[in-house]
């Protein structure tokens, strides 16, 4: 075959190969080259990383609080101390909303519903927690808590959440909060004993129950200690009389008139009145008598600003600071750590007037002399250092032994004091 013929043959064969390749069916694919599989991270690890890196940051849901005040919100006493504490709560827990009612007590003509029914109305309006602020509301607080297990209930001054107490009721949604006002009353008693010129101290009491007996007795113990230890006087020369009006404040036609009771004290030689009612009649009458030239003084109660307007006859005021305890309780609701508990909260002895840490405080009044003010500071320091005036020997009013010599009272013995103490004049029941 010639060279020319050979090239013609090769060209024909190449054309045939190219034609066959171009005509290969479209669905035919080449086998892939095998590759090493890529290992995936375990699903559990992916989930854990997802939770850590992508969990949203959320703020606690604001709460609506219902507050049932036994008296007026501006009584310069017990109810105002509670009402003003809500401003502190709203400052510390922004978004907190407040619903409140005044004059909520058994037999009140201001409402046709019971305290429990009023609380239910608040819950229907969105309240997630309701504060019952008086011992008078105790039964209603329990009833409401039983009927509304999804609403948190705080009862100030009660003992139904105290497992060791006499009145325990197992209610997971109820908490008691109360201050150790025994200390405040001791300071008030000390101020009265240091100041009196007649040796006669009057105690203006509300109604008679466990709380009021122990507070009156604590005032007497403080007065007796400062009378004997600071002034060096005979305890037999100290007169301490208790008169009860029948409720936490004046109800015309129902209670004794605290104005008249105060006048009776001042007109019979009692030159200092320690008040334990929710309102300021003792201070008002002291100012009136002082304006007439008589040397008299008073110690109001409950509210840190109670001396205002009568500072010239006010020896000071022992008061409650509810704000920090209420903030702690509401935070526990928000973060899911709420527990039913009985909380008996004392002063912060580093500074009893610290608004962020101390449940019990004492503001000195303008009528307290500089020398006596220094003695009050000394007395507070002693109490903070461990002085316990609820240490025997202490006898009850009927002469029976309540605490033997050297015996220190338990919280139960102080809380449930059955009578006034030996050396006190007044009814025990």
C-alpha beads as a LAMMPS data file, in Angstrom:
LAMMPS data file: protein, C-alpha beads

429 atoms
428 bonds

1 atom types
1 bond types

-500.0 500.0 xlo xhi
-500.0 500.0 ylo yhi
-500.0 500.0 zlo zhi

Masses

1 110.0

Atoms # bond

1 1 1 0.000 0.000 0.000
2 1 1 1.360 3.409 -0.895
3 1 1 2.039 6.017 1.835
4 1 1 -0.840 8.148 0.563
5 1 1 -3.316 5.287 0.818
6 1 1 -2.202 4.559 4.397
7 1 1 -2.888 8.135 5.553
8 1 1 -6.330 8.033 3.966
9 1 1 -7.154 4.853 5.961
10 1 1 -5.941 6.320 9.266
11 1 1 -8.006 9.475 8.759
12 1 1 -11.160 7.410 8.140
13 1 1 -10.604 5.408 11.380
14 1 1 -10.134 8.591 13.476
15 1 1 -13.357 10.082 12.138
16 1 1 -15.250 6.883 13.080
17 1 1 -13.902 6.989 16.682
18 1 1 -14.881 10.630 17.157
19 1 1 -18.364 9.935 15.776
20 1 1 -18.976 7.006 18.168
21 1 1 -17.832 9.092 21.178
22 1 1 -20.129 11.989 20.326
23 1 1 -23.086 9.637 20.068
24 1 1 -22.747 8.148 23.628
25 1 1 -26.181 8.212 25.409
26 1 1 -26.716 11.272 27.639
27 1 1 -27.765 9.197 30.693
28 1 1 -24.514 7.321 30.903
29 1 1 -22.092 8.576 33.604
30 1 1 -18.616 7.674 34.514
31 1 1 -18.108 5.743 37.780
32 1 1 -16.911 8.231 40.428
33 1 1 -13.524 7.897 41.932
34 1 1 -13.935 6.507 45.458
35 1 1 -13.128 9.066 48.170
36 1 1 -12.510 8.738 51.929
37 1 1 -15.760 9.459 53.812
38 1 1 -15.746 12.700 55.866
39 1 1 -16.524 11.930 59.508
40 1 1 -19.311 14.035 61.006
41 1 1 -19.251 15.323 64.621
42 1 1 -21.557 13.459 66.968
43 1 1 -25.061 14.943 67.053
44 1 1 -24.921 15.340 70.847
45 1 1 -21.914 17.632 70.626
46 1 1 -23.630 19.742 67.973
47 1 1 -26.674 20.096 70.280
48 1 1 -24.554 21.162 73.255
49 1 1 -22.760 23.819 71.233
50 1 1 -26.107 25.032 69.871
51 1 1 -27.482 25.505 73.365
52 1 1 -24.475 27.425 74.593
53 1 1 -23.966 29.715 71.631
54 1 1 -27.520 30.405 70.589
55 1 1 -29.554 30.425 73.859
56 1 1 -31.295 33.821 74.035
57 1 1 -30.568 36.129 76.962
58 1 1 -33.897 36.974 78.622
59 1 1 -34.903 39.215 81.525
60 1 1 -37.186 38.016 84.336
61 1 1 -40.837 38.573 83.581
62 1 1 -42.167 41.576 85.550
63 1 1 -44.749 40.769 88.199
64 1 1 -47.997 42.422 89.157
65 1 1 -48.291 42.656 92.952
66 1 1 -51.513 43.027 94.906
67 1 1 -51.189 44.775 98.281
68 1 1 -53.976 44.708 100.866
69 1 1 -53.389 47.463 103.421
70 1 1 -55.159 47.222 106.748
71 1 1 -55.234 51.028 107.008
72 1 1 -54.690 54.134 104.866
73 1 1 -51.587 54.297 102.684
74 1 1 -50.637 57.622 104.302
75 1 1 -51.156 56.726 107.974
76 1 1 -47.532 57.600 108.884
77 1 1 -47.410 54.126 110.400
78 1 1 -47.743 50.455 109.574
79 1 1 -49.606 50.745 106.278
80 1 1 -47.462 53.558 104.924
81 1 1 -44.307 51.578 105.698
82 1 1 -45.675 48.795 103.485
83 1 1 -46.936 51.113 100.776
84 1 1 -43.675 53.045 100.536
85 1 1 -41.714 49.788 100.333
86 1 1 -43.335 49.180 96.948
87 1 1 -41.452 52.162 95.500
88 1 1 -38.253 50.425 96.566
89 1 1 -39.457 47.184 94.961
90 1 1 -40.248 48.954 91.689
91 1 1 -36.826 50.595 91.690
92 1 1 -35.016 47.295 92.206
93 1 1 -37.333 45.244 89.951
94 1 1 -38.249 47.504 87.014
95 1 1 -41.589 46.704 85.417
96 1 1 -43.252 45.617 88.670
97 1 1 -46.850 46.779 88.730
98 1 1 -48.810 47.478 91.907
99 1 1 -52.476 47.032 92.705
100 1 1 -53.461 48.117 96.206
101 1 1 -56.460 48.639 98.449
102 1 1 -56.693 50.533 101.736
103 1 1 -58.690 49.860 104.913
104 1 1 -58.941 46.117 104.392
105 1 1 -59.850 44.580 107.744
106 1 1 -62.578 42.505 109.301
107 1 1 -65.679 44.634 109.682
108 1 1 -64.404 47.461 107.473
109 1 1 -67.166 49.594 105.988
110 1 1 -64.898 50.565 103.085
111 1 1 -65.484 47.224 101.325
112 1 1 -68.378 44.844 100.864
113 1 1 -66.080 41.892 100.099
114 1 1 -63.841 39.923 102.425
115 1 1 -60.047 40.309 102.165
116 1 1 -59.898 36.907 100.432
117 1 1 -62.469 38.040 97.864
118 1 1 -60.625 41.306 97.302
119 1 1 -57.434 39.336 96.732
120 1 1 -59.246 37.144 94.202
121 1 1 -60.268 40.285 92.309
122 1 1 -56.638 41.353 92.224
123 1 1 -55.614 37.956 90.879
124 1 1 -58.267 38.262 88.157
125 1 1 -56.658 41.595 87.217
126 1 1 -53.269 39.948 86.781
127 1 1 -51.700 39.883 90.233
128 1 1 -49.295 36.942 90.475
129 1 1 -48.552 37.625 94.139
130 1 1 -50.746 39.126 96.859
131 1 1 -49.436 40.629 100.094
132 1 1 -51.754 40.528 103.104
133 1 1 -50.193 43.095 105.431
134 1 1 -51.943 42.543 108.751
135 1 1 -52.403 39.954 111.463
136 1 1 -56.109 40.751 111.182
137 1 1 -56.077 39.266 107.644
138 1 1 -54.576 35.929 108.695
139 1 1 -57.586 33.672 108.117
140 1 1 -58.317 35.309 104.777
141 1 1 -54.700 34.927 103.663
142 1 1 -54.893 31.194 104.353
143 1 1 -58.285 30.845 102.659
144 1 1 -57.118 32.696 99.546
145 1 1 -53.896 30.661 99.356
146 1 1 -55.885 27.423 99.584
147 1 1 -58.308 28.484 96.857
148 1 1 -55.652 29.966 94.555
149 1 1 -52.640 27.619 94.511
150 1 1 -51.201 29.315 91.408
151 1 1 -50.960 32.720 93.119
152 1 1 -48.107 33.443 95.522
153 1 1 -49.164 34.765 98.923
154 1 1 -47.079 36.769 101.392
155 1 1 -48.570 37.357 104.819
156 1 1 -46.763 39.935 106.926
157 1 1 -46.715 39.209 110.667
158 1 1 -48.395 35.798 110.480
159 1 1 -47.034 32.402 111.531
160 1 1 -48.988 29.904 109.404
161 1 1 -45.879 28.966 107.395
162 1 1 -43.831 28.309 110.557
163 1 1 -43.451 24.538 110.781
164 1 1 -42.430 24.729 114.439
165 1 1 -45.175 27.200 115.308
166 1 1 -48.598 26.630 116.798
167 1 1 -50.585 27.543 113.690
168 1 1 -48.755 25.795 110.824
169 1 1 -50.679 25.165 107.609
170 1 1 -48.977 23.313 104.754
171 1 1 -49.402 25.714 101.823
172 1 1 -46.574 25.733 99.255
173 1 1 -47.655 29.109 97.866
174 1 1 -47.680 30.981 101.201
175 1 1 -44.787 32.754 102.932
176 1 1 -44.660 34.716 106.204
177 1 1 -42.330 37.686 106.560
178 1 1 -41.930 39.587 109.830
179 1 1 -39.245 41.745 111.394
180 1 1 -37.675 41.170 114.789
181 1 1 -39.276 44.321 116.117
182 1 1 -38.510 43.137 119.650
183 1 1 -35.161 44.904 119.161
184 1 1 -36.790 48.105 117.954
185 1 1 -39.124 48.091 120.936
186 1 1 -36.207 47.587 123.325
187 1 1 -34.526 50.669 121.832
188 1 1 -37.779 52.626 122.170
189 1 1 -38.062 51.532 125.805
190 1 1 -34.481 52.567 126.457
191 1 1 -35.072 56.049 124.971
192 1 1 -38.183 56.436 127.145
193 1 1 -36.403 55.366 130.348
194 1 1 -33.442 57.661 129.722
195 1 1 -35.751 60.644 129.171
196 1 1 -38.607 60.329 131.668
197 1 1 -38.520 62.774 134.555
198 1 1 -41.333 61.119 136.506
199 1 1 -40.302 57.481 136.073
200 1 1 -43.718 56.786 134.548
201 1 1 -43.898 55.384 130.992
202 1 1 -47.187 54.734 129.190
203 1 1 -47.541 52.131 126.456
204 1 1 -50.333 52.812 123.949
205 1 1 -51.281 49.350 122.707
206 1 1 -53.628 48.177 119.945
207 1 1 -55.401 44.858 120.596
208 1 1 -54.141 42.000 122.768
209 1 1 -52.474 39.060 121.051
210 1 1 -49.136 37.257 120.897
211 1 1 -47.509 39.993 118.815
212 1 1 -48.593 42.918 120.944
213 1 1 -47.739 41.206 124.245
214 1 1 -44.175 40.466 123.146
215 1 1 -43.683 43.997 121.795
216 1 1 -44.985 45.608 124.985
217 1 1 -42.800 43.269 127.043
218 1 1 -39.754 44.035 124.891
219 1 1 -40.315 47.756 125.432
220 1 1 -40.422 47.155 129.161
221 1 1 -37.247 45.044 129.106
222 1 1 -35.401 47.785 127.216
223 1 1 -36.673 50.457 129.585
224 1 1 -35.773 48.455 132.677
225 1 1 -32.257 47.708 131.407
226 1 1 -31.413 51.330 130.621
227 1 1 -33.107 52.559 133.807
228 1 1 -30.945 50.296 135.962
229 1 1 -27.720 49.850 133.963
230 1 1 -27.279 53.339 132.491
231 1 1 -29.013 55.475 135.094
232 1 1 -28.313 53.260 138.106
233 1 1 -31.880 53.521 139.403
234 1 1 -34.023 51.043 141.308
235 1 1 -36.338 49.010 139.000
236 1 1 -39.070 49.344 141.617
237 1 1 -39.154 53.076 140.906
238 1 1 -40.007 52.539 137.228
239 1 1 -43.708 52.468 136.362
240 1 1 -44.723 50.944 133.043
241 1 1 -48.424 50.897 132.196
242 1 1 -50.088 49.362 129.126
243 1 1 -53.480 50.518 127.853
244 1 1 -55.022 48.689 124.884
245 1 1 -57.456 50.495 122.583
246 1 1 -58.889 47.352 120.937
247 1 1 -57.538 47.510 117.347
248 1 1 -54.554 48.700 115.336
249 1 1 -56.066 52.158 114.976
250 1 1 -59.064 54.131 116.110
251 1 1 -62.489 52.932 114.929
252 1 1 -65.066 55.349 116.398
253 1 1 -67.626 53.513 118.464
254 1 1 -65.588 50.289 118.419
255 1 1 -62.224 51.042 120.029
256 1 1 -61.054 53.319 122.771
257 1 1 -60.057 56.701 121.394
258 1 1 -56.217 56.792 121.303
259 1 1 -56.300 60.579 121.618
260 1 1 -58.180 60.284 124.899
261 1 1 -55.952 57.459 126.127
262 1 1 -52.862 59.575 125.390
263 1 1 -54.373 62.519 127.235
264 1 1 -55.144 60.279 130.200
265 1 1 -51.517 59.185 130.363
266 1 1 -50.186 62.745 130.260
267 1 1 -52.751 63.996 132.766
268 1 1 -51.780 61.336 135.324
269 1 1 -48.025 61.880 135.374
270 1 1 -46.871 59.627 132.562
271 1 1 -44.498 61.881 130.682
272 1 1 -43.410 59.484 127.902
273 1 1 -45.726 57.407 125.721
274 1 1 -44.435 54.525 123.620
275 1 1 -46.962 53.950 120.858
276 1 1 -47.579 50.550 119.326
277 1 1 -50.642 51.437 117.256
278 1 1 -50.557 52.141 113.534
279 1 1 -51.213 55.882 113.809
280 1 1 -49.610 58.890 115.519
281 1 1 -52.097 60.143 118.120
282 1 1 -49.543 59.837 120.961
283 1 1 -47.148 62.144 119.136
284 1 1 -49.898 64.594 118.214
285 1 1 -51.040 64.848 121.836
286 1 1 -47.481 65.179 123.111
287 1 1 -47.011 68.178 120.828
288 1 1 -50.262 69.704 122.081
289 1 1 -49.327 69.252 125.750
290 1 1 -45.813 70.595 125.141
291 1 1 -47.323 73.693 123.545
292 1 1 -49.171 74.224 126.838
293 1 1 -45.887 74.143 128.728
294 1 1 -45.823 70.518 129.890
295 1 1 -42.650 68.449 129.590
296 1 1 -43.798 65.339 127.722
297 1 1 -42.486 63.118 124.944
298 1 1 -43.581 60.282 122.669
299 1 1 -42.133 57.453 120.607
300 1 1 -44.231 56.635 117.511
301 1 1 -44.030 53.340 115.642
302 1 1 -43.735 51.561 112.285
303 1 1 -42.814 54.305 109.815
304 1 1 -39.364 55.882 109.481
305 1 1 -40.781 59.358 108.890
306 1 1 -43.243 59.331 111.784
307 1 1 -41.470 62.075 113.748
308 1 1 -42.032 64.621 110.992
309 1 1 -44.095 67.558 112.165
310 1 1 -43.525 66.865 115.861
311 1 1 -39.767 66.397 116.078
312 1 1 -39.519 68.632 119.147
313 1 1 -41.350 66.038 121.278
314 1 1 -40.296 62.891 119.402
315 1 1 -37.593 60.762 121.029
316 1 1 -37.267 58.602 117.914
317 1 1 -39.139 55.966 115.993
318 1 1 -38.577 52.254 115.652
319 1 1 -39.604 51.272 112.144
320 1 1 -39.956 48.458 109.624
321 1 1 -38.124 48.412 106.294
322 1 1 -40.029 45.888 104.167
323 1 1 -38.431 46.643 100.784
324 1 1 -35.409 44.294 100.744
325 1 1 -37.421 41.303 101.993
326 1 1 -40.157 41.877 99.411
327 1 1 -37.572 42.203 96.630
328 1 1 -35.998 38.896 97.667
329 1 1 -39.394 37.172 97.735
330 1 1 -40.376 38.465 94.282
331 1 1 -37.006 37.523 92.815
332 1 1 -37.506 33.983 94.076
333 1 1 -40.779 33.843 92.145
334 1 1 -39.089 35.090 88.984
335 1 1 -36.151 32.694 89.145
336 1 1 -38.152 29.677 90.282
337 1 1 -36.598 29.308 93.756
338 1 1 -39.687 30.285 95.789
339 1 1 -40.304 28.167 98.882
340 1 1 -42.941 28.416 101.554
341 1 1 -41.126 29.771 104.610
342 1 1 -41.398 31.663 107.870
343 1 1 -38.930 34.550 107.758
344 1 1 -38.141 36.442 110.947
345 1 1 -35.721 39.167 109.881
346 1 1 -33.553 41.166 112.251
347 1 1 -31.637 44.434 112.059
348 1 1 -28.329 44.791 110.239
349 1 1 -26.237 45.585 113.298
350 1 1 -23.497 47.125 111.148
351 1 1 -26.026 49.861 110.327
352 1 1 -29.586 49.382 111.509
353 1 1 -30.740 52.220 109.248
354 1 1 -29.253 50.819 106.035
355 1 1 -32.211 50.852 103.589
356 1 1 -30.789 47.957 101.562
357 1 1 -29.961 45.546 104.370
358 1 1 -31.797 46.232 107.630
359 1 1 -35.378 45.197 108.273
360 1 1 -35.525 47.025 111.622
361 1 1 -34.320 50.574 112.168
362 1 1 -34.452 53.387 114.710
363 1 1 -34.408 57.059 113.721
364 1 1 -33.510 59.340 116.624
365 1 1 -35.913 62.210 117.258
366 1 1 -35.103 65.841 117.835
367 1 1 -36.230 65.621 121.468
368 1 1 -33.569 63.033 122.358
369 1 1 -30.739 64.809 124.154
370 1 1 -27.178 64.460 122.876
371 1 1 -26.169 62.540 126.001
372 1 1 -29.086 60.145 125.693
373 1 1 -28.466 59.770 121.955
374 1 1 -24.951 58.569 122.790
375 1 1 -26.402 56.096 125.300
376 1 1 -28.823 54.827 122.633
377 1 1 -25.862 54.214 120.331
378 1 1 -24.168 52.315 123.131
379 1 1 -27.296 50.249 123.757
380 1 1 -27.642 49.398 120.052
381 1 1 -23.986 48.360 120.025
382 1 1 -24.588 46.092 123.020
383 1 1 -27.593 44.476 121.347
384 1 1 -25.583 43.940 118.182
385 1 1 -22.770 42.460 120.246
386 1 1 -25.012 39.790 121.718
387 1 1 -26.884 41.356 124.632
388 1 1 -30.125 39.380 124.952
389 1 1 -32.683 40.886 127.297
390 1 1 -34.885 37.824 126.855
391 1 1 -32.684 36.003 129.355
392 1 1 -33.886 34.801 132.751
393 1 1 -34.782 35.265 135.422
394 1 1 -38.020 36.552 133.901
395 1 1 -41.397 36.098 135.561
396 1 1 -44.826 36.526 134.045
397 1 1 -47.287 39.082 135.329
398 1 1 -48.897 36.520 137.677
399 1 1 -45.515 35.878 139.321
400 1 1 -44.862 32.498 137.725
401 1 1 -41.433 31.757 136.297
402 1 1 -41.192 32.051 132.518
403 1 1 -37.429 31.906 132.124
404 1 1 -35.184 30.506 134.826
405 1 1 -32.020 32.310 135.845
406 1 1 -29.665 32.298 132.836
407 1 1 -32.197 30.674 130.518
408 1 1 -32.306 32.266 127.065
409 1 1 -35.747 32.399 125.433
410 1 1 -36.311 30.590 122.163
411 1 1 -38.062 32.295 119.272
412 1 1 -41.142 30.252 120.172
413 1 1 -41.106 31.485 123.777
414 1 1 -40.806 35.108 122.704
415 1 1 -43.349 34.853 119.871
416 1 1 -46.000 33.131 121.974
417 1 1 -45.537 35.085 125.212
418 1 1 -48.706 34.222 127.192
419 1 1 -48.789 37.207 129.568
420 1 1 -47.207 40.574 130.184
421 1 1 -44.200 40.483 132.501
422 1 1 -43.831 41.024 136.200
423 1 1 -43.387 44.766 136.770
424 1 1 -45.820 45.778 133.997
425 1 1 -49.305 47.132 134.664
426 1 1 -52.138 46.338 132.228
427 1 1 -54.240 43.513 130.857
428 1 1 -52.598 40.377 129.514
429 1 1 -55.726 38.962 127.870

Bonds

1 1 1 2
2 1 2 3
3 1 3 4
4 1 4 5
5 1 5 6
6 1 6 7
7 1 7 8
8 1 8 9
9 1 9 10
10 1 10 11
11 1 11 12
12 1 12 13
13 1 13 14
14 1 14 15
15 1 15 16
16 1 16 17
17 1 17 18
18 1 18 19
19 1 19 20
20 1 20 21
21 1 21 22
22 1 22 23
23 1 23 24
24 1 24 25
25 1 25 26
26 1 26 27
27 1 27 28
28 1 28 29
29 1 29 30
30 1 30 31
31 1 31 32
32 1 32 33
33 1 33 34
34 1 34 35
35 1 35 36
36 1 36 37
37 1 37 38
38 1 38 39
39 1 39 40
40 1 40 41
41 1 41 42
42 1 42 43
43 1 43 44
44 1 44 45
45 1 45 46
46 1 46 47
47 1 47 48
48 1 48 49
49 1 49 50
50 1 50 51
51 1 51 52
52 1 52 53
53 1 53 54
54 1 54 55
55 1 55 56
56 1 56 57
57 1 57 58
58 1 58 59
59 1 59 60
60 1 60 61
61 1 61 62
62 1 62 63
63 1 63 64
64 1 64 65
65 1 65 66
66 1 66 67
67 1 67 68
68 1 68 69
69 1 69 70
70 1 70 71
71 1 71 72
72 1 72 73
73 1 73 74
74 1 74 75
75 1 75 76
76 1 76 77
77 1 77 78
78 1 78 79
79 1 79 80
80 1 80 81
81 1 81 82
82 1 82 83
83 1 83 84
84 1 84 85
85 1 85 86
86 1 86 87
87 1 87 88
88 1 88 89
89 1 89 90
90 1 90 91
91 1 91 92
92 1 92 93
93 1 93 94
94 1 94 95
95 1 95 96
96 1 96 97
97 1 97 98
98 1 98 99
99 1 99 100
100 1 100 101
101 1 101 102
102 1 102 103
103 1 103 104
104 1 104 105
105 1 105 106
106 1 106 107
107 1 107 108
108 1 108 109
109 1 109 110
110 1 110 111
111 1 111 112
112 1 112 113
113 1 113 114
114 1 114 115
115 1 115 116
116 1 116 117
117 1 117 118
118 1 118 119
119 1 119 120
120 1 120 121
121 1 121 122
122 1 122 123
123 1 123 124
124 1 124 125
125 1 125 126
126 1 126 127
127 1 127 128
128 1 128 129
129 1 129 130
130 1 130 131
131 1 131 132
132 1 132 133
133 1 133 134
134 1 134 135
135 1 135 136
136 1 136 137
137 1 137 138
138 1 138 139
139 1 139 140
140 1 140 141
141 1 141 142
142 1 142 143
143 1 143 144
144 1 144 145
145 1 145 146
146 1 146 147
147 1 147 148
148 1 148 149
149 1 149 150
150 1 150 151
151 1 151 152
152 1 152 153
153 1 153 154
154 1 154 155
155 1 155 156
156 1 156 157
157 1 157 158
158 1 158 159
159 1 159 160
160 1 160 161
161 1 161 162
162 1 162 163
163 1 163 164
164 1 164 165
165 1 165 166
166 1 166 167
167 1 167 168
168 1 168 169
169 1 169 170
170 1 170 171
171 1 171 172
172 1 172 173
173 1 173 174
174 1 174 175
175 1 175 176
176 1 176 177
177 1 177 178
178 1 178 179
179 1 179 180
180 1 180 181
181 1 181 182
182 1 182 183
183 1 183 184
184 1 184 185
185 1 185 186
186 1 186 187
187 1 187 188
188 1 188 189
189 1 189 190
190 1 190 191
191 1 191 192
192 1 192 193
193 1 193 194
194 1 194 195
195 1 195 196
196 1 196 197
197 1 197 198
198 1 198 199
199 1 199 200
200 1 200 201
201 1 201 202
202 1 202 203
203 1 203 204
204 1 204 205
205 1 205 206
206 1 206 207
207 1 207 208
208 1 208 209
209 1 209 210
210 1 210 211
211 1 211 212
212 1 212 213
213 1 213 214
214 1 214 215
215 1 215 216
216 1 216 217
217 1 217 218
218 1 218 219
219 1 219 220
220 1 220 221
221 1 221 222
222 1 222 223
223 1 223 224
224 1 224 225
225 1 225 226
226 1 226 227
227 1 227 228
228 1 228 229
229 1 229 230
230 1 230 231
231 1 231 232
232 1 232 233
233 1 233 234
234 1 234 235
235 1 235 236
236 1 236 237
237 1 237 238
238 1 238 239
239 1 239 240
240 1 240 241
241 1 241 242
242 1 242 243
243 1 243 244
244 1 244 245
245 1 245 246
246 1 246 247
247 1 247 248
248 1 248 249
249 1 249 250
250 1 250 251
251 1 251 252
252 1 252 253
253 1 253 254
254 1 254 255
255 1 255 256
256 1 256 257
257 1 257 258
258 1 258 259
259 1 259 260
260 1 260 261
261 1 261 262
262 1 262 263
263 1 263 264
264 1 264 265
265 1 265 266
266 1 266 267
267 1 267 268
268 1 268 269
269 1 269 270
270 1 270 271
271 1 271 272
272 1 272 273
273 1 273 274
274 1 274 275
275 1 275 276
276 1 276 277
277 1 277 278
278 1 278 279
279 1 279 280
280 1 280 281
281 1 281 282
282 1 282 283
283 1 283 284
284 1 284 285
285 1 285 286
286 1 286 287
287 1 287 288
288 1 288 289
289 1 289 290
290 1 290 291
291 1 291 292
292 1 292 293
293 1 293 294
294 1 294 295
295 1 295 296
296 1 296 297
297 1 297 298
298 1 298 299
299 1 299 300
300 1 300 301
301 1 301 302
302 1 302 303
303 1 303 304
304 1 304 305
305 1 305 306
306 1 306 307
307 1 307 308
308 1 308 309
309 1 309 310
310 1 310 311
311 1 311 312
312 1 312 313
313 1 313 314
314 1 314 315
315 1 315 316
316 1 316 317
317 1 317 318
318 1 318 319
319 1 319 320
320 1 320 321
321 1 321 322
322 1 322 323
323 1 323 324
324 1 324 325
325 1 325 326
326 1 326 327
327 1 327 328
328 1 328 329
329 1 329 330
330 1 330 331
331 1 331 332
332 1 332 333
333 1 333 334
334 1 334 335
335 1 335 336
336 1 336 337
337 1 337 338
338 1 338 339
339 1 339 340
340 1 340 341
341 1 341 342
342 1 342 343
343 1 343 344
344 1 344 345
345 1 345 346
346 1 346 347
347 1 347 348
348 1 348 349
349 1 349 350
350 1 350 351
351 1 351 352
352 1 352 353
353 1 353 354
354 1 354 355
355 1 355 356
356 1 356 357
357 1 357 358
358 1 358 359
359 1 359 360
360 1 360 361
361 1 361 362
362 1 362 363
363 1 363 364
364 1 364 365
365 1 365 366
366 1 366 367
367 1 367 368
368 1 368 369
369 1 369 370
370 1 370 371
371 1 371 372
372 1 372 373
373 1 373 374
374 1 374 375
375 1 375 376
376 1 376 377
377 1 377 378
378 1 378 379
379 1 379 380
380 1 380 381
381 1 381 382
382 1 382 383
383 1 383 384
384 1 384 385
385 1 385 386
386 1 386 387
387 1 387 388
388 1 388 389
389 1 389 390
390 1 390 391
391 1 391 392
392 1 392 393
393 1 393 394
394 1 394 395
395 1 395 396
396 1 396 397
397 1 397 398
398 1 398 399
399 1 399 400
400 1 400 401
401 1 401 402
402 1 402 403
403 1 403 404
404 1 404 405
405 1 405 406
406 1 406 407
407 1 407 408
408 1 408 409
409 1 409 410
410 1 410 411
411 1 411 412
412 1 412 413
413 1 413 414
414 1 414 415
415 1 415 416
416 1 416 417
417 1 417 418
418 1 418 419
419 1 419 420
420 1 420 421
421 1 421 422
422 1 422 423
423 1 423 424
424 1 424 425
425 1 425 426
426 1 426 427
427 1 427 428
428 1 428 429
